[in-house]
Amino acid sequence: MSLANRFMATDNAFPPMDNMLPSMDTRLRARARVSPARDYFLVSMDICLAARDNRLLARAFSSVARDNRLLARAFSSVAMDTAPYQPR
């Protein structure tokens, strides 16, 4: 894979924070299957990128966390802002 393609893939996987991700976007979630530690990291990243309001936050958790232990760890380890997203 060329360097230009690698940069393009990174840009596509991590869109700018000003853009709202679609609630069913699975690009990050599809990669969260390597190890528990990596799962928690990608759950946090999903919240930072996709969860702009409470509804998307709940959607991110239900899509990523497939069992209760992962869900509980994600809630306890990620600091969440529950205020709705306000565009600039």
C-alpha positions, 0 to 999 in steps of 0.5 A, a space after each residue: 500500500 502506497 503512502 498516499 493510499 495509507 493517508 487516504 485510508 486514515 482520512 476516511 476512517 477518521 473523518 474531521 471532528 466537524 463532520 457528524 458520522 452516520 449513526 450506523 457507520 461501522 468502519 471503526 467498529 469492524 476493526 474492534 475484534 483483536 483483543 480486549 484492550 484494543 476493543 476498549 480503545 476503539 470503543 473510546 474512539 467511537 465515542 469521541 468520533 461518533 457520539 455527538 449526542 446521547 442517542 448516538 452514544 447509546 448506538 455506539 455502545 450497543 453496536 460495539 459492546 457485544 457482551 455485558 463485561 465489555 459494556 461495563 468496562 467501556 462505561 467505567 473507563 470512558 469519560 462521557 460528555 452527556 450534553 447534546 452536540 452543538 454545531 459551531 
